[in-house]
Amino acid sequence: MLDSIAAQSEHVEITRELRAEHRRGREQQARLREQQHNCELSLQRPEYLTPEQKDAILARYGEVTRDLNAVTRRLNELERDPQLREVLEREENVKIARAKEAASDKGDAETDWPEPEPLTRELPSGDPYPLESLGAVLTGAAQVLSKVIQAPEAICAQSLLAGAALAVQGHADVEIDGRVFPVSEYFLSVAKTGERKTAADRAALAPHTKRQRDLQQQYADQIAEHEADLAAWRKARDEALSSQKNKSREAKKQALLELGPEPQGLINAILTTEEPTYEGLVKAFVSGWPSTGLFSDEGGRFIGGYGMDPKTQLKTIAGLSKLWDGSPITRTRGGDGNILLYGRRLSLHLMMQPEVSDLLFGNSLLTAQGILSRCLVTQPQSRIGYQLYKETDVYRSPAMKKYYARLLSILEASLPLTKGTRNELAPRRIALAPDAKQAWIQFHDHIQTLMQPEQPLAPIQGLAAKAAEHAARLAGVLTLVDDLQAGEIGKVHIEAGIELVQFYLNEALRLFSSAAISPDLLLAEKLLAWARTRGKPLYLRAVYQYGPNAIRDKETARRIVSILEGHGWIRRIKDGAEVDGAHRRETWEVRS
C-alpha cells in the first residue's frame, strides 16, 4: 500500500515537473517567435540598413530560429507524454468552461449568440526537418535551396531525397536476413500555393532534366539507323522466303533462323512522368526505361485524374503498392495478352495543396489498402509573407554544384541489367554492417512496442509497421549517393535513416488525425468564408447560385448551411429578411 502511494506521489511529481517545463517552454517559444518576427520586420526594409546591420540581423535571425526549433522539438516531445497531454486537455476544458461562464454573465445582446464551435481543428506545428541526417551532398543542397528559394526546409529536403531515390533505385536493393527491400521511395509534400514548391522541385530535378535531354537526343539520333536496319531485315526476310518458295517448311524455317530475329525497337527513356494511369505505367515499363519516377508539382492532377477515378482507383493504388514493394508486374488482358515484368523500379513525389491532401488522407480506401503507409508525408509551416528576395543564383552555389554533379554522375552510370535483356534491372544486394544491423533491429523492436494499443503509434499502425523498412530504404539511398559502389550500409547511414523516419512518424501522427475531416466540414469552411465577403444575410438560392462551386443544388446548400448553423457560425433570422431586392423567408445572419 505504501509503495503504491509512493509511486502515485512520484507520478504526480513527475507530471508537475513536466507541466512546469512545458509552461516555461511555451513562454520561451512565444518570446523567440516575437524576436524572429522582429528580425523579419527589420529585413523587410533593407534599404534602411547598413550591410553590417543586415548581417547582424541575419545572424541573430539564424540564432533565434535554431533556438526556436530546439524549443519546438522539445515541446512536441513533452506533448506526446500521455499524462501531460491529459493535464493540458483538462486545463483547456477549464478555460473553455470559464470563458462560457464569463460570457453568460455579461447579459448583453452579444451573449444571445453563443461562441461558435470550430469546424476543423487547427493543425499543430510540426518538428523541424532533420536536415543534418541527409548526408553531406543532400544537406548542403537543402540548406541552399531553402535559403535562396525560400521554400520550407522540409519541401526542399523532400524534393532532393526523392530525386536521389530515383537516381539510385536501379542500382541496388537492401537485404536483411533474406528480406529484400528496393531503395525506391514514395513522398508526399503538402503546401499552399506560393510556398515555391515548383521552384524547389525544379532545382532538385535539374540533373534528371539534363540526363533526360541527353537520352532523348540519343533516341532521336538512333531512329534513322534503326529504321534502316528494320527495313533491311524485312527485305532480307522477303528474299529468304522467296528463294525458298518451292522448299519445305523446315527449309523456310531454317532460312529464317539463319536471318535472325527482327531488330528490337529502341528504348525510349522517360525518367519522370506526371499523371499516368497504371495501365500507362505498365506499357511504359514494357519497352521503356526500367527505372522511372512519378513526379508532379501539381499532385492534384494525378489525384483528380483518370487513374484515381472511383472505377480505377483501387487498381491504381494496388499497382503502385506492388511497385513500391518491388514485386513483378503482372497483367492479363484480352487485347494485349499476358504481361509479366521483372526488374522495374518506381519512386514517387507528389506535391499538393492542403485541400487536395485532405481528400487523399481522409480516403478510407487508401488507408485500408495500405498505400499511405508506403508514403513519407510532410506539411511544413508556411513561409508565405517572409520569403524575401535573395540576389543569388542557386545553381551557382558550391553545394548545388556538388549535388548536381553527383546526381548526374549516378544518372549517367550504366544500369545493371539481367543478362540477355534490354530493360530488366538486376540490382545488386547490399547488406547492413553488423553494428548497423544491430541499431536497425533495436529500432524495429522499439517501434513494435509503440504500436501496441493505447501506445503513441497505435493511430498510425500501417506506417509504423513499415517504419523499419523505410529506414533501411532511406539508409540505402544515402549510402548510394555517397558511394554508388558501396558494398554495405554503415551505422552512420542507418542512424540517419532512423532519424528521418522518426520525423515522418511524427508528421503522420500530426497530419493523418487532422485529415480525418468530413468533406462537408471543409465545404462549410469555404461557404463561411464566401458568406463573410457578402456582408449581408445568407439565403439558400444565393448559396447554390453564387456560392462555392461545389455547392450547386438546393439539397447540398441546405446540408452545408445546417452545419454552419449547428456550429454557431450563422443563426436563423426570425420571419426572414429583405435581401437582394426581395423578401427571403429563410435567411441567416452570418457571424463576422
C-alpha positions in Angstrom: 0.0 0.0 0.0 2.8 2.4 1.0 4.6 1.5 -2.2 1.5 2.3 -4.2 1.1 5.7 -2.5 4.8 6.5 -3.1 4.6 5.5 -6.7 1.5 7.7 -7.2 3.2 10.6 -5.4 6.2 10.2 -7.6 4.0 10.1 -10.7 2.2 13.3 -9.7 5.6 15.0 -9.0 6.9 13.9 -12.5 3.7 15.2 -14.2 4.1 18.5 -12.2 7.7 18.9 -13.4 6.7 18.2 -17.0 3.9 20.8 -16.8 6.3 23.3 -15.4 8.8 22.6 -18.1 6.0 22.8 -20.7 4.8 26.2 -19.4 8.4 27.6 -19.5 8.8 26.2 -23.0 5.7 27.8 -24.2 6.8 31.2 -22.7 10.2 30.8 -24.3 8.6 29.8 -27.6 6.5 32.9 -27.6 9.5 35.2 -26.8 11.5 33.6 -29.6 8.7 33.9 -32.1 8.4 37.6 -31.3 12.2 38.0 -31.7 12.0 36.1 -35.0 9.2 38.3 -36.2 11.0 41.5 -35.2 14.0 40.3 -37.3 11.8 39.6 -40.2 10.2 43.1 -40.0 13.6 44.7 -39.9 14.7 42.7 -43.0 11.6 43.8 -44.9 13.1 47.3 -45.2 16.7 46.5 -46.2 17.2 50.0 -47.8 17.4 51.4 -44.3 20.1 49.0 -43.1 23.8 49.2 -43.5 25.5 46.0 -44.7 26.8 45.5 -41.1 23.4 45.9 -39.6 21.8 43.5 -42.2 24.5 40.8 -41.4 24.0 41.3 -37.7 20.2 40.8 -38.1 20.6 37.8 -40.3 23.0 36.2 -37.8 20.6 37.0 -35.0 17.7 35.5 -37.0 19.7 32.3 -37.5 20.4 32.0 -33.8 16.7 32.7 -32.9 15.5 30.2 -35.5 17.8 27.4 -34.2 16.7 28.1 -30.6 13.1 28.1 -31.7 13.4 24.8 -33.5 15.0 23.3 -30.4 12.3 24.5 -28.1 9.6 23.4 -30.5 11.1 20.0 -30.8 11.2 19.6 -27.0 7.6 20.8 -26.6 6.4 18.3 -29.2 8.2 15.6 -27.2 6.6 16.7 -24.0 3.1 16.9 -25.5 3.4 13.2 -26.6 3.5 12.2 -22.9 0.0 10.7 -22.1 -0.1 12.1 -18.6 0.9 15.6 -19.6 -1.5 15.5 -22.5 -4.3 14.6 -20.1 -3.4 17.6 -17.9 -3.3 20.0 -20.8 -6.6 18.8 -22.1 -8.2 19.2 -18.6 -6.8 22.7 -18.3 -8.1 23.6 -21.8 -11.6 22.4 -20.8 -11.5 24.5 -17.7 -10.6 27.6 -19.7 -13.5 26.9 -22.1 -15.9 26.5 -19.2 -14.8 29.7 -17.6 -15.0 31.6 -20.8 -18.6 30.4 -21.3 -19.4 31.3 -17.8 -17.9 34.8 -18.2 -19.8 35.3 -21.4 -23.1 34.3 -19.8 -22.6 36.8 -17.0 -22.3 39.8 -19.4 -26.0 39.8 -20.1 -25.7 41.9 -23.3 -27.1 41.1 -26.7 -23.9 39.5 -27.8 -24.3 36.7 -25.4 -27.5 35.6 -27.0 -25.3 34.2 -29.7 -23.0 31.5 -28.1 -19.4 31.2 -29.1 -19.2 29.1 -32.2 -17.6 25.8 -32.4 -14.6 25.4 -34.7 -15.4 23.5 -37.9 -12.0 21.9 -38.1 -9.0 21.7 -35.7 -6.1 23.9 -36.2 -3.1 21.9 -37.4 -0.4 21.9 -34.7 3.2 22.9 -35.6 5.5 20.1 -36.7 9.0 19.2 -35.8 11.9 20.9 -37.7 13.1 18.7 -40.6 16.4 16.9 -39.6 18.4 18.2 -42.5 21.7 17.1 -40.9 20.6 13.5 -41.4 20.6 13.8 -45.2 24.3 13.4 -45.6 26.9 15.9 -46.9 25.6 16.1 -50.5 21.9 16.5 -49.8 22.2 18.5 -46.6 24.2 21.3 -48.2 21.8 21.4 -51.2 18.7 21.5 -49.0 20.2 24.4 -46.9 21.0 26.4 -50.0 17.6 25.8 -51.7 15.7 26.8 -48.5 17.8 29.9 -48.1 17.7 31.2 -51.7 14.4 29.9 -53.0 12.8 30.5 -49.5 10.7 27.3 -49.7 10.3 25.5 -46.4 13.2 23.2 -45.5 11.0 20.1 -45.4 9.8 20.8 -49.0 13.4 21.2 -50.2 14.5 18.1 -48.4 11.6 16.0 -49.9 12.5 17.1 -53.4 16.2 16.3 -53.0 15.6 13.0 -51.3 13.0 11.9 -53.9 15.4 12.9 -56.7 18.2 10.9 -55.0 15.9 7.8 -54.6 15.0 8.0 -58.3 18.7 8.2 -59.3 19.9 5.2 -57.3 16.9 2.9 -57.2 18.0 0.8 -60.2 21.5 0.1 -58.9 20.9 -1.8 -55.6 18.4 -3.3 -53.1 18.8 -3.6 -49.3 19.0 -7.2 -48.0 18.5 -8.1 -44.3 18.3 -11.8 -43.4 17.0 -12.7 -46.8 14.4 -9.9 -46.8 15.0 -7.7 -49.8 13.9 -4.1 -50.0 14.2 -1.8 -53.0 15.5 1.7 -52.3 12.6 3.2 -54.1 10.5 5.6 -52.0 7.2 7.5 -52.2 7.0 11.1 -50.9 4.0 13.4 -50.5 4.6 17.1 -49.9 1.7 19.4 -48.8 2.0 23.1 -49.0 -0.1 26.1 -50.1 0.2 27.8 -53.5 3.0 30.4 -53.0 5.3 28.1 -51.0 7.6 27.8 -54.0 7.2 24.0 -54.3 7.8 24.1 -58.0 11.0 26.1 -57.8 12.4 23.7 -55.2 11.5 20.7 -57.3 12.8 22.1 -60.5 16.2 22.7 -58.8 16.3 19.3 -57.3 15.5 17.6 -60.6 17.9 19.7 -62.7 20.4 16.8 -63.1 17.5 14.5 -64.1 16.3 17.0 -66.7 19.8 17.1 -68.1 20.0 13.3 -68.3 16.5 13.1 -69.8 17.5 15.5 -72.6 20.7 13.6 -73.4 18.8 10.3 -73.6 16.1 11.8 -75.8 18.9 13.1 -78.1 20.4 9.6 -78.3 17.0 8.2 -79.1 16.5 10.7 -81.9 20.0 10.0 -83.3 19.3 6.3 -83.4 15.9 6.4 -85.1 17.2 6.7 -88.6 19.7 3.8 -88.1 17.0 1.6 -86.5 14.5 2.2 -89.3 17.2 1.4 -91.9 18.1 -1.7 -90.0 14.5 -2.8 -89.8 13.8 -2.1 -93.5 16.9 -4.2 -94.4 15.8 -7.1 -92.2 12.3 -7.1 -93.7 13.8 -7.0 -97.2 16.1 -9.9 -96.4 13.2 -11.8 -94.9 11.2 -11.5 -98.0 14.1 -12.5 -100.2 14.9 -15.5 -97.9 11.3 -16.7 -98.2 11.2 -16.1 -101.9 14.3 -18.1 -102.5 12.7 -21.0 -100.6 9.4 -20.7 -102.5 9.2 -24.4 -103.5 11.1 -25.7 -100.5 9.8 -27.5 -97.5 8.5 -25.7 -94.4 11.6 -26.9 -92.5 13.8 -25.3 -95.1 12.0 -22.0 -94.8 12.2 -22.2 -91.0 16.0 -22.7 -91.3 16.4 -19.8 -93.6 14.5 -17.5 -91.1 16.6 -18.8 -88.2 19.8 -18.0 -90.2 18.4 -14.5 -90.8 18.0 -13.9 -87.1 15.2 -12.1 -85.2 13.6 -8.8 -86.2 15.6 -5.8 -84.8 14.0 -4.8 -81.5 12.5 -1.4 -81.1 14.5 1.4 -79.4 14.2 2.1 -75.7 12.5 5.5 -75.3 13.9 6.6 -72.0 11.4 8.6 -69.9 12.8 9.3 -66.4 9.8 11.0 -65.0 6.1 11.3 -65.7 3.4 13.4 -64.1 0.0 11.8 -64.3 -0.1 8.4 -65.9 -2.7 5.7 -65.4 -1.4 2.4 -64.0 -2.0 0.9 -67.5 0.1 3.7 -68.9 2.9 2.9 -66.5 2.9 -0.7 -67.3 3.1 0.0 -71.1 6.0 2.3 -70.5 7.8 -0.3 -68.5 7.3 -3.0 -71.2 9.5 -1.3 -73.7 10.8 1.8 -71.9 13.3 2.8 -69.2 13.1 0.3 -66.2 13.7 3.0 -63.5 11.1 5.7 -63.5 9.7 8.5 -61.3 6.1 9.6 -60.9 6.8 13.2 -60.0 4.4 16.2 -60.1 4.4 19.6 -58.5 0.7 19.6 -59.1 -0.3 16.4 -57.4 -4.0 17.3 -57.7 -3.7 16.5 -61.4 -2.9 12.9 -60.5 -5.2 12.6 -57.6 -8.1 14.0 -59.7 -7.1 12.2 -62.9 -8.4 9.1 -64.6 -6.1 6.8 -62.7 -7.7 7.9 -59.4 -11.3 7.8 -60.7 -13.6 5.7 -58.4 -13.7 3.0 -61.1 -10.0 2.7 -61.4 -8.7 3.9 -58.1 -8.3 0.5 -56.4 -6.4 -0.9 -59.4 -4.1 2.2 -59.5 -3.2 2.1 -55.8 -2.8 -1.6 -55.7 -0.4 -1.4 -58.7 1.6 1.4 -57.1 1.8 -0.6 -53.9 3.3 -3.6 -55.8 5.8 -1.3 -57.5 6.9 0.1 -54.1 7.3 -3.5 -52.9 9.5 -4.4 -55.9 7.1 -7.1 -56.9 6.9 -8.3 -60.6 4.3 -6.6 -62.7 1.6 -8.9 -63.9 -1.3 -8.1 -66.2 -3.7 -10.2 -68.2 -5.8 -8.6 -70.9 -7.6 -9.9 -73.9 -6.2 -7.4 -76.4 -2.6 -7.2 -75.1 -2.2 -10.7 -73.9 -0.3 -11.6 -70.7 2.4 -9.4 -69.3 5.0 -10.4 -66.7 7.7 -7.9 -66.0 10.6 -8.3 -63.5 13.2 -5.7 -62.5 11.3 -2.5 -62.6 11.6 0.4 -60.1 9.4 3.4 -59.4 9.9 6.3 -57.0 7.1 8.9 -56.4 6.9 12.5 -55.3 3.6 14.3 -55.4 3.3 17.9 -54.3 -0.2 19.1 -53.4 -2.2 21.8 -51.7 -3.8 21.1 -48.3 -7.3 20.9 -49.8 -6.1 18.0 -52.0 -4.3 16.3 -49.2 -7.4 16.4 -47.0 -9.2 14.4 -49.7 -6.3 12.0 -50.0 -5.6 11.4 -46.3 -9.3 11.2 -45.5 -9.9 8.4 -48.1 -10.7 5.3 -46.1 -9.9 3.1 -49.1 -6.4 4.4 -49.4 -5.8 3.9 -45.7 -7.2 0.3 -45.7 -5.4 -0.7 -48.8 -2.0 0.4 -47.4 -0.7 2.9 -50.0 -0.4 5.7 -47.5 1.8 3.6 -45.2 4.2 3.4 -48.2 4.4 7.2 -48.4 6.5 9.7 -46.4 4.5 12.8 -45.9 5.3 16.4 -44.7 3.3 19.6 -44.4 5.7 22.2 -43.0 4.7 25.6 -41.5 4.1 28.2 -44.2 6.7 30.8 -45.0 4.5 32.9 -47.2 5.0 36.6 -46.3 8.5 36.1 -45.2 10.1 35.0 -48.5 12.4 37.9 -49.0 14.2 38.0 -52.4 17.8 36.7 -52.5 20.1 38.0 -55.1 21.7 34.6 -55.6 21.8 32.1 -58.4 21.1 28.9 -56.6 22.6 26.8 -59.4 26.0 28.5 -58.9 26.3 27.8 -55.2 29.0 25.2 -54.4 26.5 23.0 -52.5 24.2 22.8 -55.5 27.1 22.3 -58.0 28.2 19.4 -55.8 24.7 17.9 -55.7 24.2 18.4 -59.5 27.5 16.8 -60.4 27.0 13.8 -58.0 23.4 13.1 -59.1 24.2 13.5 -62.8 27.2 11.0 -62.5 24.8 8.5 -60.9 22.2 9.0 -63.6 24.8 8.5 -66.3 26.1 5.3 -64.8 25.1 2.2 -66.6 22.1 0.4 -65.0 22.7 -3.3 -64.1 20.6 -5.5 -66.3 19.7 -9.1 -66.4 21.8 -10.9 -69.0 20.0 -11.2 -72.3 17.5 -8.4 -71.6 17.4 -4.7 -72.6 15.4 -3.2 -69.7 15.1 -5.7 -66.9 17.0 -4.4 -63.9 19.3 -6.7 -61.9 20.2 -4.5 -58.9 22.9 -6.0 -56.6 22.0 -6.5 -52.9 23.8 -4.6 -50.1 23.6 -5.7 -46.5 23.9 -3.8 -43.3 27.2 -3.8 -41.4 27.0 -5.7 -38.1 26.7 -2.6 -35.9 24.2 -1.0 -38.4 22.1 -4.2 -38.3 22.0 -4.1 -34.5 20.9 -0.5 -34.5 18.2 -1.3 -37.1 16.9 -4.3 -35.1 16.6 -2.2 -31.9 14.6 0.4 -33.8 12.4 -2.2 -35.4 11.6 -3.7 -32.0 11.1 -0.3 -30.3 8.6 0.7 -32.9 6.7 -2.6 -32.3 6.2 -1.7 -28.7 4.9 1.7 -29.6 2.3 0.2 -31.9 0.5 -1.6 -29.1 -3.0 -0.5 -28.0 -3.0 2.9 -26.3 0.6 3.5 -27.3 1.7 6.6 -29.2 1.9 4.9 -32.7 -1.3 2.9 -32.4 -3.2 5.5 -34.5 -0.8 5.1 -37.5 -0.1 1.3 -37.2 0.1 1.0 -41.0 3.0 3.4 -41.4 4.6 2.3 -38.2 4.7 -1.3 -39.3 6.8 -0.2 -42.3 8.9 2.3 -40.4 11.9 -0.1 -40.1 11.7 -0.8 -43.8 11.5 2.9 -44.6 14.6 3.5 -42.5 16.5 0.7 -44.4 15.4 2.2 -47.8 16.5 5.7 -46.8 19.8 4.5 -45.4 20.3 2.7 -48.7 19.6 5.9 -50.7 22.0 7.9 -48.6 24.7 5.2 -48.8 24.5 5.0 -52.6 24.5 8.8 -53.0 27.8 8.8 -51.1 29.2 5.7 -52.9 27.3 4.1 -55.8 29.6 1.0 -55.5 29.2 0.6 -51.7 29.2 -3.0 -50.5 27.3 -2.4 -47.3 25.3 0.1 -45.3 27.1 1.5 -42.3 25.8 2.6 -38.9 26.0 6.3 -39.7 23.6 5.9 -42.6 21.2 3.6 -40.8 21.0 6.0 -37.9 20.4 8.8 -40.4 17.6 6.7 -41.9 16.1 6.1 -38.5 16.2 9.8 -37.6 14.4 10.7 -40.9 11.7 8.1 -40.3 11.1 9.3 -36.8 10.4 12.7 -38.3 7.9 11.2 -40.7 6.2 9.2 -38.0 5.6 12.4 -36.0 4.3 14.1 -39.2 1.9 11.3 -39.8 0.6 11.5 -36.2 0.1 15.2 -36.7 -1.4 15.1 -40.2 -3.4 11.9 -40.6 -5.5 12.5 -37.5 -6.2 16.1 -38.6 -7.1 14.9 -42.1 -9.9 12.7 -40.9 -12.3 15.6 -41.6 -15.7 15.3 -43.4 -15.7 16.8 -46.8 -18.8 18.6 -45.8 -16.9 20.4 -43.0 -14.3 21.6 -45.5 -17.1 22.8 -47.7 -18.7 24.6 -44.7 -15.5 26.4 -44.2 -15.5 27.6 -47.8 -19.1 28.7 -47.6 -18.4 30.6 -44.4 -15.5 32.5 -46.0 -17.7 33.3 -49.0 -20.7 34.4 -46.9 -18.5 36.8 -44.9 -17.4 38.6 -48.1 -21.0 39.4 -48.9 -21.8 41.5 -45.8 -25.5 40.6 -45.9 -27.8 37.8 -44.6 -27.5 34.4 -46.2 -30.2 32.6 -48.1 -30.3 29.2 -49.9 -30.7 30.4 -53.5 -27.7 32.7 -53.2 -25.6 29.8 -51.9 -26.2 27.4 -54.7 -26.3 30.0 -57.5 -23.4 32.2 -56.5 -21.5 30.4 -53.7 -18.6 27.9 -53.8 -18.5 25.8 -57.0 -19.0 22.5 -55.1 -22.5 23.7 -53.9 -24.7 23.8 -56.9 -28.1 22.4 -55.8 -30.6 23.2 -53.0 -30.1 19.9 -51.2 -26.3 20.4 -50.8 -26.8 24.0 -49.9 -29.3 23.2 -47.1 -27.0 20.5 -45.7 -23.9 22.8 -45.6 -25.9 25.7 -44.2 -27.2 23.3 -41.4 -23.6 22.5 -40.5 -22.8 26.2 -40.1 -25.9 26.8 -38.1 -25.2 23.8 -35.9 -21.7 25.0 -35.2 -23.0 28.5 -34.3 -21.4 30.4 -37.3 -24.8 31.6 -38.6 -28.2 32.0 -37.0 -31.7 32.0 -38.4 -33.4 35.3 -38.7 -37.0 35.1 -37.4 -39.6 35.8 -40.1 -36.9 36.2 -42.8 -35.4 39.4 -44.2 -35.2 41.7 -47.2 -32.1 40.6 -49.2 -31.1 41.4 -52.8 -34.3 43.2 -53.5 -36.8 40.6 -52.3 -38.1 39.2 -49.0 -36.5 35.9 -48.2 -38.4 33.6 -45.9 -35.3 31.5 -44.9 -32.4 33.8 -44.1 -29.4 33.5 -41.7 -27.2 36.2 -40.1 -23.5 35.5 -40.5 -21.2 35.8 -37.6 -18.3 38.2 -38.5 
